[in-house]
Amino acid sequence: MNDIRPTGLPRTDARFPGLRRRGFLAATSGAVGLGALALAGCSSSGSTDTAAKGGGKPQRGGRLRAAFAGGGASETLDPHASNLFADVARAKALFDKLADYGADLSAQPRLASGWEAGAGLDRWKVTLRKATFHDGKPVTAQDVLYSYRRITDPKRAFRAKADLEPVDLEASRALDERTVEFVLKRPTAGFPNVLAAFGAYIVPEGAERFDRKPVGSGPFRFVSFAPGKSAVFRRNTDYWDGAPHLDELEIVVANEESARVNALLGGQVEYAHELNPTTGRAHEGKGQIEILRLRNSGMQAFAMKTDRKPFDDRRIREAFFLIADREELVQGALSGAGEIGNDLFGKGYEYYADGLPQREQDLDRARSLLKKAGAEDLTVTLDTSPVAAGFPEAASIFRDQAAKAGVTIKVRTGSKDSYWTDILDSGTLCSYRSGAMPIETHLSQRLLTASTTNATHWRHKDFDALYRQAQSTKDTGQRTAVYQRMQRRLYAEGGFLIWGFADWIIGTARTVRGVETDAPANSLDWARFDKVWLA
């Protein structure tokens, strides 16, 4: 997520023995004048001077070691197969997308120097900047078309496939070496967000094997990769956005949060990704390490499978919405480091349906709904895992809350290594989370019939049709109305019980400078190391 998702690593890694804001679409205005829009000459989302934010002048040199949770021996450097946070950090080091999400979740140009919409919003011309792959070959329009066709190959299950669905890649073409004309299946006002889609990286034409010597256009070049252990990258001095300050970047895998913290405290790493709220509070302001908070960056939820018992009955789903005491969950599972949710993704983002009443616990109404559904003595298994901060705690708290409504919840703790793949198809209720992304991306990746990460099994053709209608609507106000209509339906009968939005907590050594804090997880400047330096 995205839900960019960290999974497990065996505890035997010898290296660690102890161990928003409202977005504005870059190419929407409410009327027909979109054809004149072009974004030219932009680079990152205002982050070219990010390194200076840490104080002092950026210095060149050194190796930064960054610890992430990983996925064990199954890890890959194939950027189109990215699912874990560690995957994305590695992919960002090696590859680029045409665009990426800024801090406000609007699309910012990356390999694309600009884009221009046709009057009908069904043709978009994308111009590439002058950039080269690590082998010296230029990034071309043919590389872009190859990458997108690889992602959308029907025999594969790459996550960006749902986002690229509006593109007719058979009709799309290279106008010249650095210009692509994308032909769309229908008018799409938010097409720049498609270019920024999670996992939509550009690779060289014909590239298929990535784990031995991957070639990208990113800020770092490949040195070595040991799945489940470590990946080492070296500065790309020819990077189009300026050479990184660091000589080398090493992304190491330390699955246990305690291992990442101990490695940071012991000087084995300089950056520790995803610390839990208790750790953050224990070390904040103490001077030994720096604690950085990306506010309200991660959605926290329980996912109910809407196509199987008992959650194929919308009355039971509504009862579960009403069982949740969200404030207790935020305080208990997140130690207060976040804010309550209202069963909708993207609080504060563009298109968010903020006019709906805040749901509160109502045990009497929940019992009544369960009785009407013939489920007064309901027993449900809740799958969870310590794969993410707060998951086991939230599961225990929700189990106790449900007991007050006469529901027995049996908490089942799953493997960190396979949790995220297991829960997509198995079970009926599970702990779930997501990083930031535009609301329309959340809908396309998780809530359409063909979505590859549809954890709630929400599959409704009329809902799919509303999504296509929203995409095709030129007027911003009318498009917002359609997206909010979709959200009202999810609020009433969807499968995501979204109880909170958590701060994302990162720890760094005191020598680290330039880590951007205004960068929700999944956005351009999150887990971005080419602007970081060591003092």
Backbone torsions as a table, in degrees:
resi	resn	phi	psi	omega
1	MET	NA	-103.4	-74.1
2	ASN	133.8	-126.2	148.1
3	ASP	-56.4	70.0	172.0
4	ILE	-64.1	129.7	-158.2
5	ARG	-129.3	118.8	174.6
6	PRO	-79.7	134.8	173.6
7	THR	-119.0	-164.2	-161.8
8	GLY	-92.1	168.7	175.5
9	LEU	-142.8	135.7	175.8
10	PRO	-56.3	152.2	-173.4
11	ARG	-80.5	12.3	-173.7
12	THR	-101.1	16.9	178.4
13	ASP	-63.3	112.4	-173.4
14	ALA	-65.7	-19.5	-178.2
15	ARG	-73.3	-19.9	-178.2
16	PHE	-131.6	70.0	-175.1
17	PRO	-62.6	-30.7	179.2
18	GLY	-107.1	7.4	-174.1
19	LEU	-78.2	NA	NA
20	ARG	NA	-63.4	-138.0
21	ARG	138.2	150.1	-179.5
22	ARG	-101.4	129.9	178.2
23	GLY	-88.3	153.3	175.9
24	PHE	-125.9	118.9	-177.0
25	LEU	-57.6	135.7	-174.2
26	ALA	-69.0	-13.2	-177.7
27	ALA	-136.0	40.9	174.3
28	THR	-128.5	141.4	174.1
29	SER	-139.1	176.5	-175.3
30	GLY	-88.4	-8.9	-173.8
31	ALA	-128.7	-160.5	-168.1
32	VAL	-85.2	-9.0	-172.2
33	GLY	-73.8	21.7	-177.9
34	LEU	-70.3	-23.9	-176.1
35	GLY	-63.3	-22.6	-177.9
36	ALA	-84.9	-8.2	-173.2
37	LEU	-73.7	132.8	171.7
38	ALA	-148.6	136.3	175.7
39	LEU	-106.8	118.4	-173.7
40	ALA	-127.2	142.1	169.9
41	GLY	71.4	6.9	179.9
42	CYS	-79.9	155.6	173.9
43	SER	-119.8	-111.3	-177.5
44	SER	-84.4	175.3	-176.6
45	SER	-78.9	67.4	177.9
46	GLY	68.8	25.8	-171.6
47	SER	-115.1	14.7	-179.2
48	THR	-64.9	-24.1	177.6
49	ASP	-107.6	19.9	-177.3
50	THR	-54.8	-38.9	-175.2
51	ALA	-60.1	-32.7	-178.5
52	ALA	-67.4	-17.4	-177.5
53	LYS	-65.6	-21.6	179.2
54	GLY	-79.9	-6.7	180.0
55	GLY	100.8	131.2	177.7
56	GLY	84.5	177.9	-178.3
57	LYS	-86.3	134.6	178.7
58	PRO	-56.5	138.1	179.7
59	GLN	-113.7	146.1	179.9
60	ARG	-95.4	142.8	171.4
61	GLY	121.7	166.9	174.9
62	GLY	90.2	165.2	175.1
63	ARG	-113.7	127.7	173.8
64	LEU	-99.0	130.2	177.9
65	ARG	-107.6	120.7	-176.1
66	ALA	-116.6	126.7	-177.3
67	ALA	-100.3	127.5	177.9
68	PHE	-128.8	155.3	165.0
69	ALA	-70.5	149.0	-175.1
70	GLY	-132.1	-165.7	-175.1
71	GLY	-121.0	17.7	175.9
72	GLY	73.6	-154.2	-173.1
73	ALA	-67.5	-14.7	-178.6
74	SER	-85.1	0.3	-178.6
75	GLU	-61.1	152.0	-179.1
76	THR	-142.1	156.6	173.0
77	LEU	-97.3	5.7	175.6
78	ASP	-65.4	111.7	-173.8
79	PRO	-68.0	-23.0	179.7
80	HIS	-77.8	-16.0	179.1
81	ALA	-97.2	9.6	-178.0
82	SER	-60.3	131.3	172.5
83	ASN	-137.1	-32.9	-175.1
84	LEU	-91.0	159.4	175.2
85	PHE	-60.0	-39.9	177.7
86	ALA	-63.1	-38.2	176.8
87	ASP	-57.3	-45.8	-175.2
88	VAL	-68.9	-39.4	177.6
89	ALA	-60.5	-41.8	177.6
90	ARG	-67.5	-42.4	-179.4
91	ALA	-63.4	-40.1	178.6
92	LYS	-63.1	-33.0	178.9
93	ALA	-67.6	-35.9	-171.8
94	LEU	-99.7	-27.9	-168.3
95	PHE	-130.2	170.3	174.4
96	ASP	-130.0	156.8	167.6
97	LYS	-105.4	168.9	175.6
98	LEU	-66.1	-33.7	178.5
99	ALA	-148.5	167.0	175.6
100	ASP	-148.8	166.6	-175.6
101	TYR	-83.2	128.7	173.7
102	GLY	-77.6	-176.0	-177.7
103	ALA	-61.9	-29.1	178.9
104	ASP	-92.8	8.9	179.0
105	LEU	67.9	19.7	168.9
106	SER	-86.5	155.0	-178.1
107	ALA	-75.7	126.0	179.1
108	GLN	-112.1	135.9	-179.5
109	PRO	-62.8	139.9	173.5
110	ARG	-126.1	-98.4	175.0
111	LEU	-65.8	-26.1	171.7
112	ALA	-80.1	129.5	174.5
113	SER	-86.7	-15.4	177.7
114	GLY	-178.9	167.1	176.4
115	TRP	-144.4	154.2	-175.2
116	GLU	-143.0	129.2	-177.2
117	ALA	-92.9	142.0	168.1
118	GLY	-72.9	163.8	-175.1
119	ALA	-59.0	-30.0	-177.9
120	GLY	-90.7	0.5	-179.6
121	LEU	61.9	14.3	178.1
122	ASP	-110.4	4.4	172.7
123	ARG	-138.0	130.4	179.3
124	TRP	-130.1	130.9	177.4
125	LYS	-100.4	122.6	-178.7
126	VAL	-114.2	125.2	179.1
127	THR	-101.7	131.9	179.9
128	LEU	-90.7	143.4	172.5
129	ARG	-77.6	166.9	176.2
130	LYS	-76.1	109.5	-179.6
131	ALA	-143.0	153.8	-179.7
132	THR	-125.5	152.3	171.2
133	PHE	-77.1	169.1	-176.9
134	HIS	-63.7	-19.3	177.3
135	ASP	-90.2	6.5	177.0
136	GLY	92.0	-9.4	-179.9
137	LYS	-78.0	143.7	-179.4
138	PRO	-70.8	149.8	171.8
139	VAL	-78.5	122.6	-173.8
140	THR	-121.2	170.5	177.0
141	ALA	-61.0	-33.9	179.0
142	GLN	-66.7	-35.0	175.5
143	ASP	-62.9	-40.4	179.3
144	VAL	-62.8	-48.4	-178.3
145	LEU	-65.0	-39.3	177.4
146	TYR	-61.6	-45.6	-177.9
147	SER	-60.3	-45.3	-178.7
148	TYR	-68.9	-35.5	177.8
149	ARG	-69.3	-35.5	176.5
150	ARG	-63.8	-43.6	-179.6
151	ILE	-61.5	-38.0	-174.1
152	THR	-93.9	7.2	176.5
153	ASP	-53.6	121.3	-177.0
154	PRO	-61.5	-18.0	179.7
155	LYS	-83.2	-5.6	-177.5
156	ARG	-114.2	167.0	-178.5
157	ALA	-127.1	46.3	178.3
158	PHE	-71.1	142.4	-170.1
159	ARG	-66.4	-33.6	-178.4
160	ALA	-71.8	-6.1	-177.6
161	LYS	-56.1	-42.6	-179.0
162	ALA	-64.3	-37.3	180.0
163	ASP	-68.6	-34.2	-177.8
164	LEU	-84.8	-1.1	-177.0
165	GLU	-53.9	-36.2	-179.4
166	PRO	-66.7	-14.2	-173.8
167	VAL	-86.8	127.9	173.0
168	ASP	-88.8	92.9	-173.7
169	LEU	-75.4	-17.1	173.9
170	GLU	-71.0	-37.2	-178.4
171	ALA	-87.6	-23.4	-179.8
172	SER	-67.6	151.8	-173.8
173	ARG	-153.0	162.8	173.8
174	ALA	-89.1	118.9	177.6
175	LEU	-77.9	-33.4	171.7
176	ASP	-159.8	-170.9	-173.4
177	GLU	-60.2	-29.7	-174.7
178	ARG	-123.7	23.1	178.4
179	THR	-136.4	125.5	177.3
180	VAL	-113.7	133.3	170.4
181	GLU	-104.1	113.6	176.7
182	PHE	-91.8	123.1	174.4
183	VAL	-98.8	128.8	-176.0
184	LEU	-104.1	155.2	179.6
185	LYS	-72.7	-19.9	179.6
186	ARG	-160.1	158.8	177.3
187	PRO	-56.2	135.6	-177.7
188	THR	-136.7	103.2	-175.9
189	ALA	-68.2	-33.0	-176.8
190	GLY	-95.9	32.1	-175.8
191	PHE	-57.5	-35.2	177.1
192	PRO	-56.4	-30.2	176.3
193	ASN	-67.3	-27.2	174.8
194	VAL	-64.5	-40.9	180.0
195	LEU	-64.9	-27.8	-178.8
196	ALA	-91.3	4.1	-171.3
197	ALA	-55.0	144.5	177.1
198	PHE	-55.7	121.0	177.0
199	GLY	88.3	1.1	-176.2
200	ALA	-87.9	56.4	-177.2
201	TYR	-80.6	152.1	178.9
202	ILE	-96.5	125.7	179.7
203	VAL	-120.8	162.5	179.1
204	PRO	-63.8	145.2	178.5
205	GLU	-55.0	129.3	178.8
206	GLY	89.8	-8.4	-177.4
207	ALA	-66.8	132.9	179.0
208	GLU	-136.0	-32.0	-177.7
209	ARG	-106.5	125.0	-171.1
210	PHE	-120.4	-13.9	-169.5
211	ASP	-87.6	-12.0	-179.0
212	ARG	-97.3	-50.8	178.6
213	LYS	-151.0	72.1	-177.2
214	PRO	-67.8	143.3	177.8
215	VAL	-118.6	120.0	177.0
216	GLY	-127.5	-165.0	176.5
217	SER	-118.8	13.0	-172.6
218	GLY	-78.7	-178.1	-173.2
219	PRO	-72.1	-15.3	180.0
220	PHE	-127.3	149.2	177.0
221	ARG	-99.9	152.6	-178.9
222	PHE	-70.0	137.5	171.4
223	VAL	-118.6	-54.2	-177.8
224	SER	-158.7	160.4	179.5
225	PHE	-152.6	124.2	172.9
226	ALA	-122.8	104.6	-175.7
227	PRO	-52.3	134.1	179.4
228	GLY	79.2	0.0	-177.9
229	LYS	-128.5	-66.8	-170.8
230	SER	-158.2	150.4	170.5
231	ALA	-135.1	133.2	-178.2
232	VAL	-118.0	136.1	-178.9
233	PHE	-132.2	151.1	-179.7
234	ARG	-119.8	149.7	-178.1
235	ARG	-50.2	133.6	171.6
236	ASN	-93.9	100.8	-174.9
237	THR	-67.4	-16.5	-178.1
238	ASP	-102.2	17.1	-176.0
239	TYR	-62.9	136.3	-174.6
240	TRP	-63.0	-27.4	-178.5
241	ASP	-97.7	15.8	179.9
242	GLY	98.3	136.8	-178.3
243	ALA	-62.5	141.9	176.7
244	PRO	-59.8	156.6	175.4
245	HIS	-73.2	-34.7	-177.3
246	LEU	-74.2	146.2	169.7
247	ASP	-72.1	-45.6	-176.9
248	GLU	-141.4	153.8	174.4
249	LEU	-126.3	130.0	174.2
250	GLU	-120.4	123.2	175.6
251	ILE	-103.2	113.0	-176.8
252	VAL	-106.4	151.2	-178.5
253	VAL	-100.1	122.8	173.7
254	ALA	-139.7	98.8	-169.9
255	ASN	-67.5	-41.5	-177.2
256	GLU	-76.4	134.7	178.5
257	GLU	-59.1	-37.5	178.7
258	SER	-63.7	-34.4	178.4
259	ALA	-67.4	-39.9	179.2
260	ARG	-65.9	-42.1	179.7
261	VAL	-64.8	-46.6	-178.5
262	ASN	-64.7	-36.7	177.4
263	ALA	-65.0	-38.9	178.1
264	LEU	-67.5	-46.1	179.6
265	LEU	-64.8	-32.4	-177.6
266	GLY	-88.7	1.9	178.4
267	GLY	78.9	13.3	177.8
268	GLN	-81.5	-24.4	174.1
269	VAL	-137.7	163.0	178.8
270	GLU	-110.5	-6.8	-176.3
271	TYR	-145.3	127.0	178.2
272	ALA	-123.1	117.3	-176.4
273	HIS	-85.2	139.9	170.3
274	GLU	59.5	79.5	173.4
275	LEU	-97.4	154.4	-178.5
276	ASN	-84.0	162.1	-175.5
277	PRO	-58.2	-35.5	179.3
278	THR	-64.0	-42.6	177.4
279	THR	-62.9	-44.9	179.7
280	GLY	-58.0	-45.2	-179.1
281	ARG	-67.1	-35.0	-177.5
282	ALA	-68.2	-30.2	-173.4
283	HIS	-110.2	-9.3	-176.1
284	GLU	-66.4	127.3	176.4
285	GLY	75.2	8.2	-178.5
286	LYS	-89.3	-12.3	173.3
287	GLY	92.0	-12.6	-177.2
288	GLN	-81.0	-43.1	175.3
289	ILE	-136.1	166.1	177.0
290	GLU	-98.7	137.1	175.5
291	ILE	-110.1	122.5	-179.8
292	LEU	-113.7	136.2	-178.1
293	ARG	-117.9	125.3	171.6
294	LEU	-97.8	101.5	-166.1
295	ARG	-64.1	133.9	172.6
296	ASN	48.2	42.2	-170.9
297	SER	-88.1	-24.9	-172.6
298	GLY	-119.1	122.8	174.5
299	MET	-67.6	137.7	177.1
300	GLN	-119.9	131.5	-172.1
301	ALA	-154.9	168.9	162.1
302	PHE	-115.4	135.5	-178.7
303	ALA	-107.1	125.2	178.3
304	MET	-104.2	130.4	177.4
305	LYS	-74.3	113.2	-173.1
306	THR	-82.5	-3.2	-177.1
307	ASP	-107.5	7.5	-178.8
308	ARG	-143.4	155.7	-177.8
309	LYS	-63.9	144.2	1.0
310	PRO	-89.5	-2.5	-169.4
311	PHE	-87.2	6.9	169.4
312	ASP	-75.9	-6.9	174.7
313	ASP	-99.7	114.4	-175.1
314	ARG	-62.8	-25.3	178.5
315	ARG	-65.0	-35.5	178.9
316	ILE	-72.4	-36.6	176.7
317	ARG	-63.8	-42.6	178.7
318	GLU	-64.2	-38.5	178.1
319	ALA	-60.1	-40.9	179.9
320	PHE	-67.5	-36.2	174.0
321	PHE	-56.7	-38.7	-174.8
322	LEU	-84.5	-16.5	176.5
323	ILE	-71.9	-32.5	-171.2
324	ALA	-69.8	126.7	167.3
325	ASP	-97.7	97.7	-170.2
326	ARG	-67.3	-37.2	180.0
327	GLU	-64.5	-40.3	177.4
328	GLU	-63.8	-38.2	178.6
329	LEU	-65.5	-44.2	179.3
330	VAL	-63.9	-44.7	-178.4
331	GLN	-69.1	-41.5	-175.1
332	GLY	-81.6	-45.5	-175.6
333	ALA	-85.1	-29.5	-177.1
334	LEU	-112.0	6.8	-176.6
335	SER	52.1	33.7	177.7
336	GLY	79.8	0.7	-176.7
337	ALA	-87.5	70.5	-179.5
338	GLY	165.2	-167.6	178.1
339	GLU	-141.1	160.8	-174.1
340	ILE	-71.9	152.8	176.5
341	GLY	-107.3	175.2	-176.1
342	ASN	-134.9	35.8	176.4
343	ASP	66.8	19.9	174.6
344	LEU	-132.8	141.1	177.2
345	PHE	-76.7	152.0	167.5
346	GLY	84.3	35.8	-179.6
347	LYS	-55.2	122.4	-179.9
348	GLY	90.3	-7.6	-178.6
349	TYR	-85.4	165.9	176.2
350	GLU	-58.9	138.7	-179.9
351	TYR	80.7	-3.7	-176.8
352	TYR	-62.9	134.4	-178.4
353	ALA	-83.3	78.2	-174.8
354	ASP	-84.4	1.3	178.8
355	GLY	-86.1	-5.4	-179.6
356	LEU	-77.9	143.5	-178.1
357	PRO	-63.9	141.9	177.1
358	GLN	-66.5	123.7	179.9
359	ARG	-72.1	138.1	177.2
360	GLU	-127.2	160.6	179.6
361	GLN	-62.9	132.2	177.6
362	ASP	-143.0	87.0	-173.9
363	LEU	-68.8	-33.2	178.5
364	ASP	-64.0	-46.4	178.7
365	ARG	-64.8	-37.8	178.2
366	ALA	-62.7	-44.9	178.8
367	ARG	-61.7	-41.0	-180.0
368	SER	-61.8	-43.6	179.3
369	LEU	-65.4	-41.0	178.8
370	LEU	-64.1	-38.8	179.2
371	LYS	-64.8	-43.2	179.1
372	LYS	-63.1	-30.6	179.8
373	ALA	-86.1	0.7	-178.3
374	GLY	68.5	32.3	-175.4
375	ALA	-126.9	43.6	-176.5
376	GLU	-67.4	-29.2	-179.4
377	ASP	-113.2	43.0	-173.9
378	LEU	-65.8	135.8	171.9
379	THR	-122.4	129.8	-176.3
380	VAL	-134.6	143.3	173.8
381	THR	-94.8	128.9	177.8
382	LEU	-107.0	113.4	177.5
383	ASP	-82.3	132.8	177.8
384	THR	-147.9	-179.9	-178.9
385	SER	-169.1	151.1	173.0
386	PRO	-75.3	20.7	178.0
387	VAL	-63.5	-21.4	-179.7
388	ALA	-140.3	146.1	-179.3
389	ALA	-58.5	129.4	175.8
390	GLY	89.9	-11.3	-177.4
391	PHE	-60.8	-55.7	-178.2
392	PRO	-62.3	-38.3	-180.0
393	GLU	-63.9	-44.7	179.2
394	ALA	-63.0	-39.6	179.6
395	ALA	-62.1	-42.3	180.0
396	SER	-66.9	-41.1	179.8
397	ILE	-65.0	-43.7	-178.5
398	PHE	-68.0	-34.2	175.6
399	ARG	-58.7	-44.2	-179.1
400	ASP	-70.0	-35.6	177.4
401	GLN	-65.1	-42.4	-178.4
402	ALA	-64.9	-33.9	-179.8
403	ALA	-59.4	-31.0	179.4
404	LYS	-69.3	-18.7	176.6
405	ALA	-101.5	10.0	178.8
406	GLY	83.5	11.1	-179.8
407	VAL	-99.9	131.5	175.9
408	THR	-96.4	118.8	175.9
409	ILE	-109.0	124.6	175.5
410	LYS	-100.7	116.9	-178.0
411	VAL	-84.8	124.7	179.2
412	ARG	-116.7	119.4	-176.5
413	THR	-93.1	120.4	-175.7
414	GLY	-98.2	173.2	-179.9
415	SER	-71.1	138.0	174.6
416	LYS	-64.8	-32.8	-176.1
417	ASP	-65.6	-36.0	-172.6
418	SER	-120.8	4.9	-171.5
419	TYR	-54.5	-50.3	-171.9
420	TRP	-67.6	-34.5	177.1
421	THR	-76.1	-37.3	-178.8
422	ASP	-61.6	-46.0	-170.6
423	ILE	-75.5	-12.4	178.7
424	LEU	-65.5	-31.5	-176.2
425	ASP	-122.0	-22.0	-175.5
426	SER	-101.0	166.4	175.9
427	GLY	71.9	-175.5	179.3
428	THR	-127.1	-25.0	-176.9
429	LEU	-143.2	134.4	-177.2
430	CYS	-151.0	158.4	171.7
431	SER	-73.3	143.3	-174.2
432	TYR	-149.9	155.6	175.1
433	ARG	-155.4	170.8	178.6
434	SER	-155.0	148.3	167.0
435	GLY	-82.0	-173.9	-175.3
436	ALA	-78.8	149.3	171.8
437	MET	-169.8	160.0	175.7
438	PRO	-58.5	151.3	-178.7
439	ILE	-58.9	-39.2	-179.3
440	GLU	-65.7	-28.8	176.5
441	THR	-72.4	-41.5	174.8
442	HIS	-56.3	-43.7	-179.8
443	LEU	-64.1	-45.0	-175.4
444	SER	-70.5	-34.9	-176.0
445	GLN	-84.1	-23.3	-170.7
446	ARG	-126.1	-11.7	-168.1
447	LEU	-132.9	10.0	173.8
448	LEU	-101.9	158.0	-175.9
449	THR	-55.2	-37.2	-176.7
450	ALA	-94.5	5.3	-178.4
451	SER	-62.6	136.2	-175.6
452	THR	-84.0	-13.7	178.0
453	THR	-123.2	50.4	-176.4
454	ASN	-88.3	81.6	-172.4
455	ALA	-69.4	-23.2	179.8
456	THR	-95.9	0.0	-177.7
457	HIS	53.1	39.2	177.3
458	TRP	-81.5	106.9	-176.0
459	ARG	-134.9	103.6	-177.6
460	HIS	-140.4	119.7	-176.6
461	LYS	-61.8	-35.7	179.5
462	ASP	-69.2	-31.6	175.7
463	PHE	-68.6	-41.3	175.4
464	ASP	-58.6	-41.2	-178.6
465	ALA	-65.8	-36.7	176.6
466	LEU	-64.4	-38.3	177.8
467	TYR	-61.7	-45.6	178.9
468	ARG	-63.8	-36.7	177.5
469	GLN	-63.3	-44.5	179.3
470	ALA	-61.5	-44.7	179.1
471	GLN	-57.2	-36.9	-173.1
472	SER	-87.7	-4.8	-174.9
473	THR	-85.2	120.5	-176.6
474	LYS	-72.2	-44.1	-174.4
475	ASP	-71.6	127.6	-176.3
476	THR	-60.2	-44.4	-178.8
477	GLY	-63.7	-42.5	179.3
478	GLN	-68.4	-37.7	177.9
479	ARG	-65.1	-41.7	177.0
480	THR	-59.5	-40.5	-179.2
481	ALA	-61.6	-38.8	179.5
482	VAL	-68.9	-45.4	178.7
483	TYR	-61.8	-36.9	179.4
484	GLN	-72.7	-31.1	173.8
485	ARG	-62.5	-41.5	177.2
486	MET	-62.5	-41.5	-179.3
487	GLN	-68.0	-35.5	177.1
488	ARG	-61.9	-37.1	178.2
489	ARG	-67.7	-42.6	178.0
490	LEU	-63.6	-38.5	178.4
491	TYR	-61.6	-37.7	-176.3
492	ALA	-81.4	-36.7	-170.1
493	GLU	-145.5	13.1	-178.5
494	GLY	-74.3	-177.7	-176.1
495	GLY	-108.2	-3.9	178.2
496	PHE	-94.6	115.8	171.2
497	LEU	-93.9	93.1	-174.6
498	ILE	-93.8	103.2	-171.1
499	TRP	-95.7	-14.7	-177.7
500	GLY	-167.1	170.5	174.5
501	PHE	-131.0	117.0	-170.7
502	ALA	-95.5	148.6	166.8
503	ASP	-65.9	141.8	172.9
504	TRP	-94.4	125.6	-172.2
505	ILE	-114.8	128.5	-179.5
506	ILE	-124.4	142.1	174.8
507	GLY	-113.7	140.3	176.5
508	THR	-134.8	158.9	170.0
509	ALA	-68.0	157.7	-177.5
510	ARG	-69.4	-13.0	179.1
511	THR	-84.9	-8.9	-175.3
512	VAL	-84.1	134.3	178.6
513	ARG	-127.9	153.0	170.0
514	GLY	89.1	9.1	176.1
515	VAL	-76.8	122.4	-175.9
516	GLU	-77.2	128.5	178.9
517	THR	-97.4	-18.9	175.6
518	ASP	-91.4	64.8	-172.8
519	ALA	-152.7	90.0	178.3
520	PRO	-56.7	150.1	176.2
521	ALA	-55.2	134.9	-177.4
522	ASN	93.6	-10.5	-178.8
523	SER	-87.8	171.1	-173.8
524	LEU	-53.1	-48.3	-171.6
525	ASP	-88.4	-2.1	172.4
526	TRP	-78.0	138.2	179.6
527	ALA	51.9	38.2	179.8
528	ARG	-110.3	122.3	-170.5
529	PHE	-113.2	-1.0	-179.3
530	ASP	-75.8	-14.9	177.7
531	LYS	-106.0	5.8	-179.5
532	VAL	-92.9	148.8	177.3
533	TRP	-145.3	165.5	-178.6
534	LEU	-108.9	125.0	-178.3
535	ALA	-77.9	NA	NA
